[in-house]
Amino acid sequence: MENLAQKLNISPFLASLLVKRGLKDPKEAEKFLIPRIEDLHSPFLIDDIKKVVKRVGEGIARRERIMITGHDDVDGITSTLVVMKTLRSFHPDVDYYIPDTKREGYGLPGELLKSFSSQGVKLLITVDSGVSDFQGAKLAKSLGIEVIITDHHEPQEELPQAQAVINPKRNDCTYPFRYLAGVGVALKFSLALLESFGGNDKGFLKEFLPLVALGTIADKVPLVGENRILSKLGAEELGLSTKPGIQTLRRMSRGGPGLDPIDDIIELLRFGHIKGGKSDIVELLSAKDSAQAEIICDHLKQSGRLWRKEAEEARKMVTREAETDGPIIVAVVPRVGVSLLGYCASFLSKEERKPTVVIGRRADLLVGEGRSPQSFDLFKAFSYCRDCFLQYGGHKRAAGFSMRPEMLKSFIDRIRDYARNHLLLPPGQEDYDLKVPLQLLNQEVLSDLKRLSPFGQANPEPKFLTPGADVQEVKEFYLGEWKLSEATIDGRPFLIWGDPPSKGKKDLIYSIKGRHRGWLCLRIQR
């Protein structure tokens, strides 16, 4: 640790946190602290990318109508925007359609593909989706539409019948980094086109970086390797951007004290709407003036307030009805809206430290969302139950499915059987990175933490332990909609985000959220 601090000219505090992240080698630690665009891998290392460039070039030369379809989350929408902006720089006849999964489900509905065919679409490009859509790819082909899939979700043993499948997680793909978000794959696709067709790839890259950071962090992929480069540099560009949409987001999304601005922006973007395949988030991030952007942001904030109220009611309902015994939680709650299933599964999984599946209803089908701790591979578990599903897909820690109601009992039996027969690590004690006295917390510590950000999977926000801290006074209050507390601990005033500690001497585990009006802001874990 001392060697690392000396070689990089950093504080022992920061060196200790780097070592905790497995970054003991000075060169690797320096790459993490100072990521460079030059360290990104060439997009041409991805399998099928040359085939894609050739096919897109032919489509542009033949003036074909090109359609982009994406997932309706932040990752999918930013992916859509990156690919659309790239293609429109070469070809005017490019449009997009984002299916609303709450109403249309996952995959490309047959009626939608027939509509594309009637509009003269000859080339369909999927972003952040498609690798499990076997039926959609097959139907598109029968309608004379060639499909290029760009995705980052876990592929099944076979791939859909597409012109090309761009996915670093393909078993036969030799790309050096497997964990790009959907928007990261979209960026690689776009950079390959720009490099091949003579576009300004450096100018576009600077413009794309804020979008790539938003999608990457929002999708909770591991923030290491290329994702570290894209998220760190993208977050910096986000703070400098002069785009009206991003400037308005920075101004209007600022909420509770101590929140990282990019996390606050992502939280607001989650409340976007899809209507007729068009996304108000695409409109916001493409806005030409701040007035248009402010109207959309106002709608997002209103939707957020309504969602939080509905989410709290749904969480209480799922918590009441869930059976938490056994290695996996399965809760069937038809009254909970489909858009809230993932939130409820995530809450229960964190609360109980177990994989959790929450199942609701959409029309005549059941749909489920699963979330899992690191010790359980949810995608493999769903693959074991694949015969129960109409469709399924996702990642190790987050996955979803749709199925007919008559398959419910079979699914529950099989998923519980799988969980019983695969190792689940027992719930552990709440861990922490460093043991520190509260007197150590100062501006230098905040600056060191800033160098490690943004935080997420594989780069978690550091937690600290102060043993025997004396909580002497606690006063709760609200700042707008945020619940806060003023607390005097070891004779020093702090602002507490979330639930406050009780009075008396205790071991405190906490994260440091920054400053607000001169007060150091902590989130108490225990």
Secondary structure by P-SEA (a helix, b strand, c coil): caaaaaaacccaaaaaaaaaaccccaaaaaaaaccccccccccccccaaaaaaaaaaaaaaaccbbbbbbcccaaaaaaaaaaaaaaaaccccbbbbbcccccccccccaaaaaaaaaacccbbbbccccccaaaaaaaaaaacbbbbbbcccccccccccccccccccccccccccccccaaaaaaaaaaaaaaaaccaaaaaaaaaaaaaaaaaaaacccccaaaaaaaaaaaaaaaacccaaaaaaaacccccccccaaaaaaaaaccccccccccaaaaaaacccaaaaaaaaaaaaaaaaaaaaaaaaaaaaaaacccccccbbbbbbccccccaaaaaaaaaaaacccbbbbbbbcccbbbbbbbbcccccaaaaaaaacccccccccccccccccccccaaaaaaaaaaaaaaacccccccccccccccccccccaaaaaaaaaacccccccccbbbbbccccccbbbbbbcccbbbbbbbcccbbbbbccccccccbbbbbbbbccccccbbbbbbcc
